[in-house]
Amino acid sequence: MKIAVAGTGYVGLITGVCLAEMGYDVVCSDIREEKVLLLQSGCAPIFEPGLDSMLKRNLDAGRLLFTTDPELAYKNAELIFIAVGTPENPDGTANLDHVYEAAYTIGLCIDKDSIICTKSTVPVGTNERIKEIIRSVKPAHLEIQTVSTPEFLREGNAMYDFFYGDRIIIGTESEEAAKIVEQVFLPLKIPLIKTDTRSAEMIKYASNAFLATKISFINEIAAICDKVGANIEEVAFGIGKDRRIGPQFLQAGIGYGGSCFPKDTKALVQIAGNVEHQFELLEAVIKINIRQQLLAVQKAKELFGSLEGLRVAVLGLSFKPDTDDIREAASITILKALLAEGASVIAYDPVAISNARRVFGDEIEFTADIQTAISGAELSLIATEWDHIKYLPLEKYVQLMANPVIIDGRNCYSLKDVSKYPITYISIGRSALHPEQAQQHTRPGPNMKGRYDETITSILSD
């Protein structure tokens, strides 16, 4: 079976590479020649653990091809995945221009009966429009069927999620198409759920909206914990033990970001509005998250008063660890706020600097060395819970900072560990620690630095 993938963005590239790894012949199409040339050379344009090696392996095996020629991609293809971007419109709706352009091009190029699977996150009813567009331009004698196959790939864990995911959704009105798509994914031994097309389209939005709701909920509980003297980690642990709730996405912090949650929650609000339903709960989730992203800067202003001229190290730029994606990242909101307050900012991240530099240019300093970032800083503000940060010995803050003050937006350190050092430490939903509360300073044992070095070596080698 020849499989084609329209689009080599995050979802399209992961989908194409992983299908090739399963043994299928895959052609990935993109309109950007520079990107295709990079992929043909075996280099991935995104950072994703495990992607580079799998990409090269399948290129070398001849199972994977990248092209800007849509005829080469779609002719003789039995299964075509649409995985192009659906960026956010100014009003919060999903922009479907790329999806419809891909459908039109596919209709012009196919030369045999085909099944068109939509991986892009699209509003309810989009697959019906895709079918209409393709049928309007395809050769009259060809039959096409459409299937909604929403993706559930976590950035930083995408390869694992493809091969060991919780479920695969197959949404279509065609039993024949459903059986063929089922056979493609059957070797993965992941539960397959067959639905109608519109239900499959809604499952993707509902899943992301629910997870975003859990994050905003626990952040609201954290705000109350701050005021009543409770510890959000103990609260989250206690409620997460309830099997009806579960511990996932109950980590308090400075909010969610990335390419999915912010875009999809706003799109679902718009979808609801289109059928005259006000989604008040989700509107509150979005509002809370916007506020949460500025919480760290607010805490800094409460602590320092004015941030004018303050030397601030922002630790972490990507919206989550193990990715270079900074889309809707809390760090971007924080950096803009710090600059507006007149702070002098240096930012650290192990992989996302080039993406952040495109946003801020030379307005801030960048470094890929965390110790350089905190040297001479008057405030370290943690925005991403990279292992490089979590395993940095706390004594480094004492040794290198002008004044050891940490505002931890991801609760990377335990209060017990921080309390051993003369550090002012402010986190989310937990008691603040001040130097006068610190125990007598003790250096970490030899195993601590060894663990840190081993962890960093492992991360860099991966």
Backbone torsions as a table, in degrees:
resi	resn	phi	psi	omega
1	MET	NA	129.8	173.4
2	LYS	-92.4	129.2	179.0
3	ILE	-117.2	136.3	176.3
4	ALA	-116.5	148.6	177.7
5	VAL	-127.7	122.7	177.3
6	ALA	-90.7	112.7	-180.0
7	GLY	104.0	130.9	177.5
8	THR	-119.4	38.1	169.7
9	GLY	-74.5	-162.0	-174.8
10	TYR	-56.9	-53.7	-176.1
11	VAL	-69.0	-44.5	-178.0
12	GLY	-63.3	-42.0	-178.7
13	LEU	-67.2	-46.0	178.9
14	ILE	-61.4	-44.8	-179.3
15	THR	-60.8	-47.7	-178.6
16	GLY	-63.7	-46.4	-178.4
17	VAL	-64.4	-42.6	-177.1
18	CYS	-71.4	-35.8	175.7
19	LEU	-64.9	-38.4	175.7
20	ALA	-64.0	-39.4	177.7
21	GLU	-61.0	-29.5	177.7
22	MET	-75.3	-10.1	177.1
23	GLY	110.3	0.2	-179.9
24	TYR	-83.3	153.5	171.9
25	ASP	-83.8	119.7	-171.9
26	VAL	-125.5	133.0	173.1
27	VAL	-118.2	123.0	179.4
28	CYS	-105.0	128.8	-176.6
29	SER	-111.5	140.3	176.2
30	ASP	-149.2	151.7	-178.2
31	ILE	-85.9	-11.6	-177.0
32	ARG	-93.5	108.7	-174.3
33	GLU	-63.6	-41.2	-178.4
34	GLU	-60.9	-39.8	179.7
35	LYS	-68.0	-41.8	179.8
36	VAL	-64.3	-41.1	177.9
37	LEU	-61.9	-39.7	177.8
38	LEU	-62.6	-44.5	-179.6
39	LEU	-67.7	-37.8	177.8
40	GLN	-62.6	-27.0	179.0
41	SER	-82.4	-4.1	178.1
42	GLY	92.6	14.0	-179.7
43	CYS	-109.8	127.8	178.0
44	ALA	-84.0	137.5	179.5
45	PRO	-80.2	-3.2	178.9
46	ILE	-125.0	158.1	175.2
47	PHE	-94.9	119.9	176.8
48	GLU	-150.8	119.8	-177.4
49	PRO	-53.1	127.9	176.8
50	GLY	89.0	-11.3	-174.5
51	LEU	-70.9	-45.7	-174.9
52	ASP	-57.6	-47.1	-177.3
53	SER	-66.7	-39.3	179.9
54	MET	-70.1	-37.1	176.8
55	LEU	-60.0	-51.1	-178.4
56	LYS	-63.9	-40.1	-177.9
57	ARG	-61.0	-41.7	-176.6
58	ASN	-82.6	-25.4	170.2
59	LEU	-64.8	-46.4	-179.0
60	ASP	-64.0	-32.6	-178.9
61	ALA	-79.5	-8.6	179.4
62	GLY	78.9	11.0	179.4
63	ARG	-88.8	-11.0	-171.5
64	LEU	-129.3	132.3	-178.8
65	LEU	-137.2	140.9	175.7
66	PHE	-117.6	138.6	-176.0
67	THR	-153.3	156.0	170.6
68	THR	-101.1	1.1	-178.4
69	ASP	-94.1	105.9	-176.5
70	PRO	-64.3	-30.3	178.7
71	GLU	-65.9	-41.3	177.3
72	LEU	-61.5	-36.4	-177.3
73	ALA	-74.5	-46.6	-166.6
74	TYR	-97.9	-20.3	177.1
75	LYS	-67.9	134.4	178.9
76	ASN	70.2	10.0	178.1
77	ALA	-85.1	129.5	178.1
78	GLU	-87.8	-27.8	-177.8
79	LEU	-134.5	126.6	-178.2
80	ILE	-126.6	123.3	177.7
81	PHE	-98.4	127.5	172.0
82	ILE	-93.6	116.6	-175.9
83	ALA	-135.9	41.7	179.6
84	VAL	-87.5	167.9	-176.1
85	GLY	-73.3	150.0	173.5
86	THR	-126.7	72.8	-175.7
87	PRO	-63.6	165.4	-176.6
88	GLU	-83.4	130.9	171.4
89	ASN	-75.8	162.8	179.0
90	PRO	-54.4	-30.0	-178.6
91	ASP	-89.2	4.7	178.2
92	GLY	94.6	-10.3	178.2
93	THR	-74.5	161.7	178.4
94	ALA	-81.7	132.2	176.1
95	ASN	-84.3	116.4	-173.4
96	LEU	-103.1	13.0	-176.9
97	ASP	-56.2	-46.3	-177.7
98	HIS	-66.3	-35.2	178.8
99	VAL	-64.2	-47.6	-177.7
100	TYR	-69.9	-34.1	176.0
101	GLU	-64.7	-41.3	178.2
102	ALA	-63.8	-42.7	179.4
103	ALA	-61.6	-42.9	179.8
104	TYR	-62.4	-45.3	-179.9
105	THR	-64.6	-41.0	178.1
106	ILE	-60.6	-44.4	179.8
107	GLY	-59.5	-36.9	-180.0
108	LEU	-72.5	-28.7	-169.4
109	CYS	-100.5	-25.2	-174.3
110	ILE	-65.4	147.2	-179.8
111	ASP	-131.7	15.0	176.0
112	LYS	-153.8	166.2	176.9
113	ASP	-57.1	135.2	-173.0
114	SER	-139.7	156.6	171.8
115	ILE	-112.3	125.5	-178.3
116	ILE	-104.7	116.0	-178.7
117	CYS	-105.7	131.0	-179.7
118	THR	-97.9	114.2	173.5
119	LYS	-94.0	-28.1	178.7
120	SER	-58.8	145.0	177.0
121	THR	-78.4	115.5	-172.9
122	VAL	-132.9	150.9	178.8
123	PRO	-63.7	160.5	179.6
124	VAL	-60.0	130.2	-179.6
125	GLY	100.8	-9.5	-176.0
126	THR	-65.9	-38.7	-179.1
127	ASN	-63.2	-30.7	176.2
128	GLU	-65.9	-39.9	178.2
129	ARG	-68.4	-37.6	176.3
130	ILE	-59.0	-44.4	179.8
131	LYS	-62.5	-41.5	179.7
132	GLU	-61.8	-44.4	-178.2
133	ILE	-63.5	-46.5	-178.1
134	ILE	-64.6	-43.9	-179.2
135	ARG	-64.8	-25.9	-178.3
136	SER	-73.7	-18.5	-176.2
137	VAL	-125.1	-10.9	-176.7
138	LYS	-73.9	159.9	171.6
139	PRO	-57.1	137.9	-170.9
140	ALA	-60.4	-30.7	-174.1
141	HIS	-81.4	-8.7	-177.4
142	LEU	-87.6	145.5	176.3
143	GLU	-107.5	136.1	174.5
144	ILE	-130.5	148.4	174.7
145	GLN	-127.8	148.9	178.4
146	THR	-113.4	145.8	-179.5
147	VAL	-136.4	134.7	173.8
148	SER	-92.8	117.7	179.2
149	THR	-126.4	73.1	-176.0
150	PRO	-59.5	148.5	-179.3
151	GLU	-97.6	151.4	178.3
152	PHE	-133.8	54.1	-176.7
153	LEU	-97.1	124.8	175.4
154	ARG	-87.9	126.3	176.9
155	GLU	-60.1	134.8	-175.6
156	GLY	93.0	-17.8	178.3
157	ASN	-134.2	20.7	-169.2
158	ALA	-64.5	-40.7	-178.3
159	MET	-64.2	-43.4	178.0
160	TYR	-62.2	-45.0	-176.9
161	ASP	-64.7	-34.1	178.7
162	PHE	-63.9	-44.6	-174.2
163	PHE	-88.6	-21.3	-176.0
164	TYR	-134.3	35.6	-176.7
165	GLY	-67.8	171.3	-179.6
166	ASP	-76.4	-33.7	-177.4
167	ARG	-165.7	158.3	171.7
168	ILE	-121.0	125.8	-178.7
169	ILE	-97.6	129.2	176.1
170	ILE	-122.8	105.8	-176.8
171	GLY	-111.7	114.5	-179.3
172	THR	-164.1	160.4	174.0
173	GLU	-96.2	-1.3	-178.2
174	SER	-103.3	113.3	178.5
175	GLU	-63.5	-36.8	179.9
176	GLU	-63.7	-45.5	179.2
177	ALA	-63.8	-40.8	-179.8
178	ALA	-60.7	-41.0	-179.8
179	LYS	-65.5	-39.6	-179.0
180	ILE	-67.6	-44.9	178.5
181	VAL	-64.6	-38.4	177.4
182	GLU	-59.5	-41.7	-179.4
183	GLN	-64.9	-33.1	179.4
184	VAL	-63.0	-42.5	-174.3
185	PHE	-95.9	-6.2	-176.5
186	LEU	-56.7	-37.6	-179.9
187	PRO	-60.0	-20.7	-179.4
188	LEU	-73.3	-18.8	-179.7
189	LYS	57.7	37.5	174.7
190	ILE	-100.1	139.3	178.6
191	PRO	-53.0	130.1	179.5
192	LEU	-104.9	128.4	-179.0
193	ILE	-118.0	119.3	-179.9
194	LYS	-100.1	130.7	179.8
195	THR	-138.3	176.5	168.5
196	ASP	-73.6	164.9	-173.2
197	THR	-62.0	-46.6	-175.5
198	ARG	-65.8	-35.7	177.8
199	SER	-65.9	-40.1	178.4
200	ALA	-62.8	-42.0	178.2
201	GLU	-61.3	-39.0	-179.2
202	MET	-73.8	-31.3	-178.9
203	ILE	-57.0	-42.8	-178.7
204	LYS	-61.4	-50.0	-179.9
205	TYR	-64.1	-42.7	-178.2
206	ALA	-64.7	-37.9	179.0
207	SER	-61.8	-50.6	-178.6
208	ASN	-66.6	-36.3	179.3
209	ALA	-65.3	-39.2	-179.5
210	PHE	-67.4	-43.0	179.0
211	LEU	-64.9	-40.2	176.4
212	ALA	-62.7	-36.4	178.7
213	THR	-64.0	-41.0	177.5
214	LYS	-60.6	-40.7	-179.1
215	ILE	-65.7	-47.9	-179.9
216	SER	-66.6	-33.7	178.5
217	PHE	-62.7	-48.9	-177.1
218	ILE	-68.1	-28.9	176.5
219	ASN	-71.0	-31.9	173.8
220	GLU	-68.4	-41.2	176.1
221	ILE	-63.1	-37.7	177.7
222	ALA	-61.5	-39.0	178.9
223	ALA	-62.5	-37.8	177.8
224	ILE	-70.7	-39.8	177.5
225	CYS	-57.8	-40.7	177.5
226	ASP	-54.9	-38.5	-172.8
227	LYS	-87.0	-23.8	-177.5
228	VAL	-107.4	-3.7	177.0
229	GLY	84.9	19.8	175.6
230	ALA	-90.5	166.8	-179.3
231	ASN	-108.6	115.8	-174.3
232	ILE	-63.0	-30.5	179.9
233	GLU	-66.6	-39.8	177.8
234	GLU	-70.0	-36.9	177.7
235	VAL	-64.7	-47.8	-178.8
236	ALA	-62.8	-39.4	178.6
237	PHE	-63.2	-42.0	-178.1
238	GLY	-65.5	-44.7	-178.8
239	ILE	-77.8	-28.3	-179.8
240	GLY	-68.8	-19.6	177.8
241	LYS	-72.6	-16.4	174.9
242	ASP	-72.8	118.6	-176.1
243	ARG	-62.1	-22.2	177.5
244	ARG	-74.3	-17.5	-178.1
245	ILE	-107.1	-55.2	179.4
246	GLY	80.1	155.5	-174.7
247	PRO	-85.0	-13.0	-174.4
248	GLN	-67.4	140.5	176.0
249	PHE	63.1	28.8	174.9
250	LEU	-113.8	29.9	177.5
251	GLN	-96.2	112.5	-179.6
252	ALA	-66.0	148.3	179.8
253	GLY	-177.9	-150.1	-176.0
254	ILE	-102.7	30.1	169.1
255	GLY	95.1	170.0	-179.9
256	TYR	-91.6	160.2	177.3
257	GLY	-151.0	-153.8	178.5
258	GLY	93.8	-173.9	-174.4
259	SER	-87.1	-10.3	-173.0
260	CYS	-107.5	-63.0	-171.2
261	PHE	-56.7	-51.4	-178.6
262	PRO	-61.2	-44.1	-177.6
263	LYS	-69.0	-44.9	-174.0
264	ASP	-72.3	-34.8	177.9
265	THR	-65.9	-42.8	178.4
266	LYS	-67.3	-37.0	178.5
267	ALA	-65.1	-38.7	-179.8
268	LEU	-68.1	-35.5	174.2
269	VAL	-59.9	-40.8	179.2
270	GLN	-69.3	-39.7	177.3
271	ILE	-59.8	-43.3	177.4
272	ALA	-63.0	-42.8	179.8
273	GLY	-62.2	-33.3	179.8
274	ASN	-65.0	-22.3	177.0
275	VAL	-110.4	24.2	174.0
276	GLU	60.1	43.0	174.2
277	HIS	-124.1	124.1	177.6
278	GLN	-88.9	114.3	-177.2
279	PHE	-87.5	78.0	-172.5
280	GLU	-64.6	-38.3	-179.8
281	LEU	-61.0	-47.7	-177.7
282	LEU	-70.2	-32.8	175.0
283	GLU	-60.5	-39.8	178.4
284	ALA	-68.0	-38.7	177.9
285	VAL	-58.2	-45.4	-179.3
286	ILE	-65.6	-44.3	-179.8
287	LYS	-61.3	-43.7	179.4
288	ILE	-61.9	-41.9	-177.5
289	ASN	-66.7	-39.0	177.3
290	ILE	-60.6	-44.8	178.3
291	ARG	-64.3	-39.7	-175.8
292	GLN	-63.9	-35.4	-178.0
293	GLN	-65.3	-21.3	178.8
294	LEU	-97.9	0.1	-174.1
295	LEU	-61.8	-39.9	-177.8
296	ALA	-63.9	-40.1	178.4
297	VAL	-68.3	-38.1	177.2
298	GLN	-61.1	-43.4	179.1
299	LYS	-65.1	-35.2	177.9
300	ALA	-65.4	-41.2	179.7
301	LYS	-67.0	-37.7	176.9
302	GLU	-64.2	-34.2	-177.1
303	LEU	-80.1	-43.7	-173.4
304	PHE	-101.1	-15.1	-172.3
305	GLY	80.2	-96.4	176.8
306	SER	-92.8	141.2	175.5
307	LEU	-100.8	4.8	-179.1
308	GLU	-57.6	120.6	177.9
309	GLY	75.9	-0.6	-178.7
310	LEU	-69.7	132.9	178.1
311	ARG	-82.9	110.9	-174.3
312	VAL	-118.5	129.3	172.6
313	ALA	-100.8	116.7	175.4
314	VAL	-95.9	117.7	-173.3
315	LEU	-102.6	107.6	-178.9
316	GLY	103.8	126.7	179.8
317	LEU	-116.9	-36.2	-179.8
318	SER	-66.1	156.5	-175.7
319	PHE	-70.6	-18.3	174.8
320	LYS	-156.5	167.2	179.6
321	PRO	-68.1	161.5	174.2
322	ASP	64.5	29.7	172.1
323	THR	-150.8	156.3	174.4
324	ASP	-102.1	12.8	-176.7
325	ASP	-78.2	123.2	178.6
326	ILE	-111.2	9.0	-178.5
327	ARG	-62.0	125.1	179.3
328	GLU	58.2	21.7	-179.5
329	ALA	-69.0	143.8	177.5
330	ALA	-60.0	-31.8	-178.9
331	SER	-59.0	-36.4	-178.6
332	ILE	-65.9	-44.3	176.4
333	THR	-61.5	-42.8	-179.5
334	ILE	-64.1	-47.3	-178.5
335	LEU	-61.6	-42.9	179.1
336	LYS	-62.9	-40.5	179.5
337	ALA	-67.2	-41.6	179.2
338	LEU	-63.7	-42.1	177.9
339	LEU	-63.3	-39.7	178.6
340	ALA	-64.4	-28.7	179.1
341	GLU	-84.7	-4.1	177.7
342	GLY	87.2	16.5	179.5
343	ALA	-74.8	155.2	173.1
344	SER	-97.8	117.3	-166.2
345	VAL	-117.8	135.6	166.8
346	ILE	-122.9	134.9	-174.9
347	ALA	-118.9	138.4	179.0
348	TYR	-114.8	139.2	167.6
349	ASP	-162.9	143.3	-178.1
350	PRO	-75.2	-23.3	-175.8
351	VAL	-137.8	-14.8	-169.5
352	ALA	-99.7	8.8	-174.3
353	ILE	-62.1	-43.4	-176.8
354	SER	-61.9	-37.9	177.6
355	ASN	-67.8	-40.2	179.6
356	ALA	-69.7	-34.3	179.7
357	ARG	-62.8	-31.5	178.0
358	ARG	-67.1	-23.3	178.9
359	VAL	-87.5	-42.3	-170.3
360	PHE	-108.8	-12.0	-180.0
361	GLY	57.0	-129.9	-179.0
362	ASP	-100.0	19.0	178.0
363	GLU	-67.1	-28.8	178.5
364	ILE	-132.1	163.1	174.3
365	GLU	-87.5	150.6	176.2
366	PHE	-127.4	148.2	175.1
367	THR	-151.8	144.8	175.0
368	ALA	-96.4	10.1	178.3
369	ASP	-116.4	115.5	-173.6
370	ILE	-65.6	-34.7	-179.3
371	GLN	-70.0	-32.9	173.5
372	THR	-63.8	-39.2	-178.0
373	ALA	-61.9	-44.7	-173.8
374	ILE	-86.3	-11.5	-178.8
375	SER	-63.6	120.3	178.6
376	GLY	79.3	0.1	-179.1
377	ALA	-74.1	147.8	175.3
378	GLU	-96.7	-13.5	177.4
379	LEU	-150.9	131.1	169.8
380	SER	-109.1	125.3	-177.2
381	LEU	-118.4	115.6	-175.2
382	ILE	-90.6	120.4	-177.0
383	ALA	-111.7	-19.3	-179.1
384	THR	-139.0	136.1	-173.2
385	GLU	-88.9	53.4	174.0
386	TRP	-60.6	145.2	175.3
387	ASP	-59.7	-32.1	177.4
388	HIS	-56.6	-32.3	179.8
389	ILE	-85.3	-45.9	-175.8
390	LYS	-61.5	-32.4	-177.5
391	TYR	-100.7	8.9	173.8
392	LEU	-70.3	123.6	179.6
393	PRO	-56.7	133.5	-176.9
394	LEU	-62.2	-24.8	178.8
395	GLU	-62.7	-23.2	179.8
396	LYS	-63.8	-35.5	177.5
397	TYR	-64.1	-40.3	-179.8
398	VAL	-67.6	-42.1	-176.1
399	GLN	-72.7	-37.1	-167.2
400	LEU	-103.6	-28.8	-177.4
401	MET	-77.6	150.5	174.9
402	ALA	-64.3	-35.6	176.0
403	ASN	-150.3	116.0	-172.8
404	PRO	-71.9	92.8	176.7
405	VAL	-125.4	124.9	-179.7
406	ILE	-123.3	128.9	166.4
407	ILE	-110.1	111.2	-171.3
408	ASP	-100.7	101.2	-178.9
409	GLY	-77.5	-3.1	-179.2
410	ARG	-127.3	8.9	178.3
411	ASN	51.1	51.5	-175.8
412	CYS	-73.2	-27.6	-173.3
413	TYR	-115.5	148.8	176.1
414	SER	-78.4	146.7	178.6
415	LEU	-61.9	-34.4	-179.6
416	LYS	-63.0	-43.5	-179.7
417	ASP	-67.8	-43.9	-176.8
418	VAL	-66.4	-32.5	-175.8
419	SER	-64.4	-12.7	179.4
420	LYS	-81.0	-6.8	-173.8
421	TYR	-124.3	154.3	178.3
422	PRO	-79.2	67.6	-176.4
423	ILE	-121.9	133.7	167.3
424	THR	-81.7	119.5	-171.1
425	TYR	-131.4	119.5	-179.7
426	ILE	-123.0	123.3	-178.7
427	SER	-123.2	-163.7	-174.0
428	ILE	-106.2	117.2	175.7
429	GLY	73.1	18.7	178.6
430	ARG	-134.4	160.4	-178.0
431	SER	-62.0	141.3	175.1
432	ALA	-75.7	145.0	175.9
433	LEU	-113.4	137.7	179.9
434	HIS	-124.8	156.5	-174.0
435	PRO	-52.1	-36.0	-177.9
436	GLU	-67.4	-15.4	178.0
437	GLN	-91.3	-10.6	-174.8
438	ALA	-68.2	145.7	174.2
439	GLN	-76.3	171.3	177.3
440	GLN	-56.2	133.9	-175.3
441	HIS	-62.3	128.0	175.6
442	THR	-129.2	138.2	179.0
443	ARG	-75.0	145.0	177.7
444	PRO	-65.4	149.6	178.9
445	GLY	-64.6	166.6	-176.5
446	PRO	-61.5	-27.8	-178.5
447	ASN	-67.8	-27.4	-175.9
448	MET	-66.1	-47.1	179.4
449	LYS	-68.1	-37.5	178.0
450	GLY	-60.8	-40.5	179.0
451	ARG	-65.2	-39.5	180.0
452	TYR	-63.5	-47.7	-179.0
453	ASP	-63.4	-41.7	179.1
454	GLU	-63.8	-40.1	-178.9
455	THR	-65.8	-46.5	-179.5
456	ILE	-63.5	-42.1	178.1
457	THR	-59.6	-43.3	179.8
458	SER	-63.1	-44.1	-178.7
459	ILE	-62.2	-46.2	-176.7
460	LEU	-67.6	-36.3	179.7
461	SER	-69.1	-34.0	177.2
462	ASP	-65.3	NA	NA
